[in-house]
């Protein structure tokens, strides 16, 4: 039987190329705008915080837990957690492809139970994982290739999350204006395909949140203990 499209060495090469381009894109953003919402491609702190509120609805703040923050940028989630949930002990790990981002995060926020590493995925299994915006900015690939990247990220989050993970997407609507290269920069989608993917492929339960006043949606993906990470289809 021939290998399915997008698998094996070809898929790994594609994901490596996307990772390199995402790294370059966000390193340039933070060099230009610094440790600010614009530095991670969000318009302002208020909307950044609103997204954090949705993602963290996944977590049970009545008891300590561990949290992976994939695509953590300069670490903006850390002060938000301290301000909004100071009574809960959170073992936080921030992961980002950009060394420039991680350098800023470490200088600003590193401390006990607050660590930051350079990487494409978490080296540990935590209770929860969150990712804010990492699926949204297509750095010049076809829709098919970008969705290969999205599936890979979702699988990695499932494999590194004991209780669940949360991600957000831009809602499909009128097409954004193309940039000078003719590529639409924002990846927009509808909830249904990714809800099905998480339910069927990743064997999880999914809650959709889409009523928070922005043209996007958040998926809260809760994992069942019976679906061990090493049993998931690749």
N, C-alpha and C positions, 0 to 999 in steps of 0.2 A: 504493500500500500504506500502510495506517495505521501510525503509529509504535507500537512495542511499549510495553506498560505499563511505567511506571517509567523511561522514557527522556526525553531532552531537557530542556526547561525545568522540567517537573514534577519529574523526578528531581533536578535540580540544586537546586531549591528545597527538596526534602525533605532532601537531604544538608546543605544549608546550615543548615536548622533543627536537625537532629540535632547538627551540629557546635557550634552555639551553646549547645544544652542540655547537651552533654557538657562544654563549657568551663565553664558555670555550675556544674555539679555538682561537678567536681573542684576548681574555685576555692574553692567552699564547704568542701570536705573539707580542703584544705590550710590554709585559714584557721582551721578548727576544731582540727585535729590537728597542724599543722606538718609539717616535713619528716621524716615517719615513715611506716612501712608503712600505718598507718591513714589517713594523709593521701592515699594513693592507693588506698584501699579494700582493702588486704591486712591479714590479721589479725595477722601478726607477721613479724619479720625472717627467722626460720628458713624459713617457707614461701615467702616472697619469694625467698630465696636458692635454694631448691630449684627454683623455676620458672626462675630464671636458668640453673641447671645444665643443665636440659633444653633450653632455647632455644639455648644456646651449643654444644651438641653438633653444630650445623650447621657451625661454623667450624673452619677449619684453623689451629691456633695454632703451626704450625711455621714460618710465615713471616708478614711484615707483611700487614695487610689493612685495608680501610675498612669501617666499620660505621654504619648508620643505626639509631637507637633511636626508633621511632615510639611516641608516648605515653610519653615518657621520664619524666614527672613531675618530681620534684625531683632526678633524676639518680642514683638508687641503683645503677644498673648500673655506674657509673664506679668507685667504690671496690671493688666486687666484682671487676671486671676487674683492677684493680691488685693486689688480694690474691691472686687465684687464677691469674692469667696475667701476672705482672709481666715475664716474659722476652719477651713478644711485643709488638711495636709495633702499636698499634691507632689508626687515625685515626677518632675517634668524633664523630658528630653526633647530638645529641639534639633531637627535635622534639616539641612539645606545643602543644595549643590554648590552654592556660591561661598567660597572662602571669605570674600569680602563681607557678605552678610553675617556669616558666623563670627568673624572677627568683631564686628560691631555688637552683635548679641552678647558675646562673652564679656566685652568691656563694660557693657551697660548692666547686664542682669545675671551673670554667672554667680553661683553661690551654692549653699547646701541644698540638695535636691533640685538644683537647676543647672542642667548641663546642656551643652551645645556641641554638635559634631557636624563635620562635613560629610555628606553622603547622599545617595539616591534613595535609601530605604533605612528603616530602623534596624539596628543590630540586636534589639531585644523585643520580647513580647511584653506589652504593657496591658493594663486593664482596658484602656481606651486609646484610640488614635483620632486625630483631627487633621484636616487639610483645608485651608482657606485659600481658594483661588488657583491652585496649582493646575487645574484642568482647563482653565479659561482662556489663557493667552497662547494661541497657536503661533509658534515662532517660525512659520513658513512651510508647513507640511500639508499634504493632502488631508482631506477629512478622514479618509480610510486609515492613513498612517497615524494621525493624531488619536483616533479612537483605539488603535492598537496600544498606544501609550496610556490612554485612560484605563483600559482594561488591565494593563500591567500594574498601574498604580493601585487600582482597587484590590487586585489580588494580593499585592504586597501589604496593603493595609489590613486586609482580612487575616493574613498569615501572622501579622505582628500585633494583633488585637485580641485580647482574651474575652472581653465582654461586648465590644462593638467599636464602630468607627463612624465618623461623620465627615461629609464632604459637601461642597456647594458647586453649583453650575449656573451659567448664564442661561436664561430662558430663551428658547427660540422665538423669533419675531422678525420684524423687518430687517433685512440684511444690513450689516454695518458697511460703511464705505470702505472699499478696498484701499490698501496702501499703494505706494508707487510701484510695487512689484506685482500688483494684481492679486495679492493674497489677502483674504479676509482675516484680520488678526484675531478677533474674538471667536472662540468656539462656543456656539449656542446649540442647545439641544432641548428636548422635552424630557420630562421625568421618566416616562414609561420604559424606554429601552434600558436605562440604567437601574431602575427598580427591578425589572425582570432579571437582569444580569446578576444583581446581588442576591435575589431570591433563589434563582435556579442554579447558577454557576457557583456562587459562593455559599449557598445554603444558609441564608440569613433572613431575618425579618426586617422589613423596611418601613420607616415612617417618613412621609413626605411633609415638608414645611414649605409653604409658598406664599404665605399671606403676610409678609412683613414689609411691604411697601417698596420693594425693589424688583426689577425685572430679572429675577433669578429664583432658584429654589435650593433647598438644603435637604439632603438625605441623611436620616439617622438610621444606621444599619446595626442591628443587634444580632450578636452571634450566639448560636446554640452550642452548648458544650459538646453535643454529640458530633458536631462537624469539626473534627480536629483539623488544624491548619494543614498538616501534611497529607490529608486525604483530598484536598481540593484539586480540581482539574487544572492543568497548566495549558 
